[in-house]
């Protein structure tokens, strides 16, 4: 059932990330850099991997967040002022 937890978390996180990104204007910008949510999710996954955290719902959730941001057109981490 670990795969089921992963899959359900992936779908829920993807849908939630899509809803939040489409309906809010929250941006993390500093010193000319724009930190996208998929970058934050990937960094969190790297930390979880390093710490050997194996919770399927956490991995599925972070994967869903990262995947939601990847197909978007604006990939630039440089913030144009």
Secondary structure, 3 states (H helix, E strand, C coil): CHHHHHHHHHHHHHHHHHHHHHHCCCCEEECCEEECHHHHHHHHHHHHHHCCCCCHHHHHHHHHHHHHHHCCCCCCCECCC
